[in-house]
């Protein structure tokens, strides 16, 4: 699986160009599945957010990029319909577009639905995460970002990559998301962390990490 881990979606031409490179063909030739699940777990997210994400009416460019087709994969529904239906949908998709919200809630439903177990078999699939949709791929999100408590507790997520992500740096709607706050957050983690603003993404292919940005970012290594 090839990863494009964004703070706020495909916000600029540099991130879009890297997405096309990862896909290996034009966006208009690609079939997408969007995953809105994370939004339901975060206390700041209203119910209209799922519709805005799916329909492309939100600020983070994801579903409105000109895909050949866009389907919806709601993870909370998957346990009730059986693997024989939804697994084929995932395998047929060129890209998974994963909305933000609550990373712990998303992690819980990725595991409960079986999607997490499928990831290491999706060699040709591109994962485009937005905020929590990116953070879920990390080993830990840090206690600062835990809103929804999973039954087993903790802040551990999938660990597909070996670094953590602090998104939305300097976002005017999130005044606490400063570099000073991010450094305090990172100091409590045992692993490397990236602090990224909404014009930045992290590309991971075959374990190679590259920051793609028209904005501000910083890598923070453990002491």
Residue pairs with C-beta under 8 A, 6 or more apart in sequence:
1 119
1 120
1 122
1 123
1 125
1 126
1 127
1 160
2 22
2 125
2 126
2 127
2 203
2 204
2 205
3 126
3 127
3 129
3 137
3 160
3 161
3 202
3 203
3 204
3 205
4 15
4 18
4 19
4 22
4 126
4 127
4 128
4 129
4 201
4 202
4 203
4 212
5 127
5 129
5 134
5 137
5 161
5 165
5 201
5 202
5 203
5 204
6 15
6 60
6 128
6 129
6 130
6 131
6 134
6 196
6 200
6 201
6 202
7 130
7 131
7 134
7 165
7 167
7 168
7 169
7 196
7 197
7 198
7 199
7 200
7 201
8 59
8 60
8 100
8 130
8 131
8 167
8 168
8 171
8 198
8 199
9 58
9 59
9 60
9 61
9 62
9 130
10 16
10 19
10 60
10 61
10 62
10 65
10 128
10 201
11 60
11 61
11 198
11 199
11 214
12 199
12 214
13 214
14 212
14 213
14 214
15 199
15 200
15 201
15 212
15 214
16 61
16 65
18 201
18 203
18 212
19 27
19 65
19 126
19 128
20 26
20 27
22 126
22 203
22 205
23 30
23 94
23 95
23 126
25 94
27 65
27 66
27 67
28 66
28 67
28 68
29 68
30 67
30 68
30 94
30 95
31 67
31 68
31 69
31 71
31 92
31 93
31 94
31 95
32 63
32 67
32 68
32 69
32 70
32 71
32 93
32 94
32 95
32 96
32 97
33 70
33 71
33 72
33 73
33 89
33 90
33 93
33 95
33 96
33 97
34 53
34 54
34 62
34 63
34 70
34 71
34 72
34 73
34 96
34 97
34 98
34 99
35 72
35 73
35 74
35 75
35 96
35 97
35 98
35 99
35 133
36 49
36 50
36 53
36 54
36 72
36 74
36 99
37 74
37 75
37 76
37 99
37 101
37 105
37 106
37 109
38 98
38 99
38 100
38 101
38 102
38 103
38 105
38 106
38 132
38 133
38 136
39 45
39 49
39 50
39 53
39 99
39 100
39 101
39 102
40 50
40 76
40 101
40 102
40 105
41 101
41 102
41 104
41 105
41 106
41 108
41 147
41 148
42 100
42 101
42 102
42 105
42 132
42 147
42 148
43 147
45 101
45 102
49 58
49 99
49 101
50 99
51 57
52 58
53 60
53 62
53 63
53 99
54 63
54 70
54 72
55 63
56 62
56 63
56 64
57 64
60 100
60 130
62 97
62 99
62 128
62 130
63 70
63 97
67 95
70 97
71 89
71 93
73 86
73 89
73 90
73 96
75 106
75 109
75 110
75 112
75 113
75 115
76 109
76 113
78 86
78 113
78 114
78 115
79 112
79 113
79 114
83 114
87 114
87 118
90 96
90 115
90 118
90 122
90 125
91 122
93 125
94 124
94 125
94 126
95 125
95 126
95 127
95 128
96 125
96 126
96 127
96 128
97 128
97 130
97 133
98 106
98 127
98 128
98 129
98 130
98 133
98 134
98 136
99 130
99 132
99 133
100 130
100 131
100 132
100 133
100 167
101 131
101 132
102 132
102 147
102 148
103 132
103 135
103 136
103 141
103 145
103 157
104 141
104 146
104 147
104 148
104 149
104 150
104 155
104 157
105 132
105 148
105 150
106 132
106 133
106 136
107 116
107 136
107 150
107 157
107 158
108 148
108 150
108 151
109 115
110 116
110 136
110 158
111 117
116 158
119 127
119 158
119 160
127 137
129 135
129 136
129 137
131 167
131 168
134 165
134 167
134 202
135 141
135 145
135 157
135 164
135 165
135 167
136 157
136 158
137 157
137 158
137 160
137 161
138 157
138 158
138 159
138 160
138 161
138 163
138 164
138 165
139 156
139 157
139 158
139 159
139 161
139 162
139 163
139 164
139 191
140 155
140 156
140 157
140 164
140 189
140 190
140 191
141 155
141 157
141 164
141 165
142 155
142 164
142 166
142 185
142 186
142 188
142 189
143 155
143 188
144 181
144 185
145 155
146 155
161 204
161 209
162 191
162 192
163 191
163 192
163 193
163 194
163 209
164 186
164 189
164 191
164 192
164 193
164 194
165 193
165 194
165 196
165 202
166 177
166 182
166 185
166 186
166 193
166 194
166 195
166 196
167 177
167 196
167 198
168 174
168 177
168 197
168 198
169 177
169 178
169 179
169 182
169 195
169 196
169 197
169 198
169 200
169 216
169 217
170 177
170 178
170 179
170 197
170 216
171 177
171 197
171 198
179 195
179 218
182 193
182 195
182 218
182 220
183 220
185 193
186 193
186 195
186 220
186 222
187 223
189 222
190 222
191 222
192 219
192 220
192 221
192 222
193 219
193 220
194 202
194 211
194 217
194 218
194 219
194 220
195 217
195 218
195 219
195 220
196 202
196 211
196 213
196 215
196 217
197 213
197 215
197 216
197 217
198 215
199 213
199 214
199 215
199 216
200 211
200 212
200 213
200 214
200 215
200 216
200 217
201 211
201 212
201 213
202 209
202 210
202 211
202 212
203 209
203 210
203 211
203 212
204 210
211 217
211 219
